Amino acid sequence: MKQLRALLSITTALAALAGSARAQVTITPMVGGYVPASDMHQVTGSAQNLAKTRDGTLSLGAAVDFGMLRGTLMYASGTTIKNANEADIGKGSVLGAAADLVIRPLPRVLVQPYLMVGGGQKFYRYDRTTTFTLENNSDFAFHGGIGADLMMGNMGVSAELTDFLSKGAEDKWNVHDAFLMVGLKFRMGQ
């Protein structure tokens, strides 16, 4: 919780600085795929029904850019949870929220590549018909990724791959929740 408060405080201060610098604001609604890139280490249950993996599913997201600062929200619902025998044992969803610093290392030549680095929070929810329990349904996560956009006036197209990395049950940074997204980018104001 301390990490989240510190992150929110820093983000608020940076947003105030960015606002005073008249940063360009863009809004990007996105759609794509959710890819759980690691086994589930944060759930426990009976030995035969222990949740082991999750399948990918459709995801929705949105990003708001304030120059170099960005707020990101990603949501995936209906991911199938499987046990060690690959049998379905339930459904779940994940919501990720992050504050990022966007780095654009190369100049725009039709397409603008960028890197994102920041942190936020992941929230898990599983249906109540499953036989396992969730040890922690909210985790601090580092957020990072790569992307590129193509702007045509005040509208554009964006594509990106991002990952929310958090600690698992063994207190190791080994739980990856990746999102491969495309979206329409809208420049607000000037």
FENSULHU-V881079 format. One record per residue. N is the residue number from 0. RES is the residue in three letters. PHI is phi in radians with two decimals (none if undefined). Layout:
<<N | RES | PHI> <N | RES | PHI>>
This chain:
<<0 | MET | none> <1 | LYS | -1.08> <2 | GLN | -1.12> <3 | LEU | -1.15> <4 | ARG | -1.09> <5 | ALA | -1.10> <6 | LEU | -1.10> <7 | LEU | -1.14> <8 | SER | -1.11> <9 | ILE | -1.13> <10 | THR | -1.09> <11 | THR | -1.10> <12 | ALA | -1.12> <13 | LEU | -1.17> <14 | ALA | -1.13> <15 | ALA | -1.12> <16 | LEU | -1.13> <17 | ALA | -1.15> <18 | GLY | -1.12> <19 | SER | -1.27> <20 | ALA | -1.54> <21 | ARG | 0.97> <22 | ALA | -1.18> <23 | GLN | -1.24> <24 | VAL | -1.83> <25 | THR | -2.24> <26 | ILE | -2.09> <27 | THR | -2.29> <28 | PRO | -1.32> <29 | MET | -2.33> <30 | VAL | -2.46> <31 | GLY | 3.08> <32 | GLY | -2.16> <33 | TYR | -1.77> <34 | VAL | -2.21> <35 | PRO | -1.25> <36 | ALA | -1.61> <37 | SER | -2.69> <38 | ASP | -1.17> <39 | MET | -1.43> <40 | HIS | -1.84> <41 | GLN | -1.86> <42 | VAL | -2.16> <43 | THR | -2.35> <44 | GLY | 3.10> <45 | SER | -1.13> <46 | ALA | -1.00> <47 | GLN | -1.42> <48 | ASN | -1.93> <49 | LEU | -1.08> <50 | ALA | -1.19> <51 | LYS | -2.04> <52 | THR | -2.32> <53 | ARG | -2.26> <54 | ASP | -1.61> <55 | GLY | -1.24> <56 | THR | -2.77> <57 | LEU | -1.15> <58 | SER | -2.38> <59 | LEU | -2.15> <60 | GLY | -2.78> <61 | ALA | -2.69> <62 | ALA | -2.41> <63 | VAL | -2.16> <64 | ASP | -1.78> <65 | PHE | -2.11> <66 | GLY | 1.20> <67 | MET | -1.45> <68 | LEU | -1.72> <69 | ARG | -2.58> <70 | GLY | -1.91> <71 | THR | -2.20> <72 | LEU | -2.35> <73 | MET | -2.24> <74 | TYR | -2.45> <75 | ALA | -2.31> <76 | SER | -2.18> <77 | GLY | 1.51> <78 | THR | -1.22> <79 | THR | -1.44> <80 | ILE | -1.75> <81 | LYS | -2.14> <82 | ASN | -1.53> <83 | ALA | -1.09> <84 | ASN | -1.56> <85 | GLU | 1.16> <86 | ALA | -1.57> <87 | ASP | -1.15> <88 | ILE | -2.21> <89 | GLY | 2.93> <90 | LYS | -2.15> <91 | GLY | -2.65> <92 | SER | -2.50> <93 | VAL | -2.38> <94 | LEU | -2.18> <95 | GLY | -2.12> <96 | ALA | -2.25> <97 | ALA | -2.57> <98 | ALA | -1.99> <99 | ASP | -2.24> <100 | LEU | -1.79> <101 | VAL | -1.78> <102 | ILE | -1.94> <103 | ARG | -1.96> <104 | PRO | -1.29> <105 | LEU | -2.05> <106 | PRO | -1.20> <107 | ARG | -1.26> <108 | VAL | -2.21> <109 | LEU | 1.22> <110 | VAL | -1.94> <111 | GLN | -1.92> <112 | PRO | -1.34> <113 | TYR | -2.66> <114 | LEU | -2.06> <115 | MET | -2.17> <116 | VAL | -2.54> <117 | GLY | -3.11> <118 | GLY | -2.69> <119 | GLY | -3.06> <120 | GLN | -2.43> <121 | LYS | -1.96> <122 | PHE | -2.16> <123 | TYR | -1.88> <124 | ARG | -2.52> <125 | TYR | -2.18> <126 | ASP | -1.14> <127 | ARG | -1.44> <128 | THR | -1.48> <129 | THR | -1.38> <130 | THR | -1.77> <131 | PHE | -1.92> <132 | THR | -2.11> <133 | LEU | -1.64> <134 | GLU | -1.26> <135 | ASN | -2.65> <136 | ASN | -1.63> <137 | SER | -2.48> <138 | ASP | -2.32> <139 | PHE | -1.14> <140 | ALA | -2.46> <141 | PHE | -1.39> <142 | HIS | -2.19> <143 | GLY | -2.73> <144 | GLY | 3.06> <145 | ILE | -2.24> <146 | GLY | -2.87> <147 | ALA | -2.68> <148 | ASP | -2.34> <149 | LEU | -2.19> <150 | MET | -1.80> <151 | MET | -2.25> <152 | GLY | 1.33> <153 | ASN | -1.61> <154 | MET | -2.20> <155 | GLY | -2.85> <156 | VAL | -2.18> <157 | SER | -2.27> <158 | ALA | -2.38> <159 | GLU | -2.71> <160 | LEU | -2.17> <161 | THR | -2.23> <162 | ASP | -2.42> <163 | PHE | -1.76> <164 | LEU | -1.90> <165 | SER | -2.37> <166 | LYS | -1.41> <167 | GLY | -1.70> <168 | ALA | -1.12> <169 | GLU | -1.50> <170 | ASP | 1.09> <171 | LYS | -1.98> <172 | TRP | -1.40> <173 | ASN | -2.40> <174 | VAL | -1.90> <175 | HIS | -1.88> <176 | ASP | -2.21> <177 | ALA | -1.76> <178 | PHE | -2.28> <179 | LEU | -1.90> <180 | MET | -2.24> <181 | VAL | -2.26> <182 | GLY | -2.82> <183 | LEU | -1.66> <184 | LYS | -1.84> <185 | PHE | -2.06> <186 | ARG | -1.51> <187 | MET | -1.71> <188 | GLY | 1.43> <189 | GLN | -1.15>>
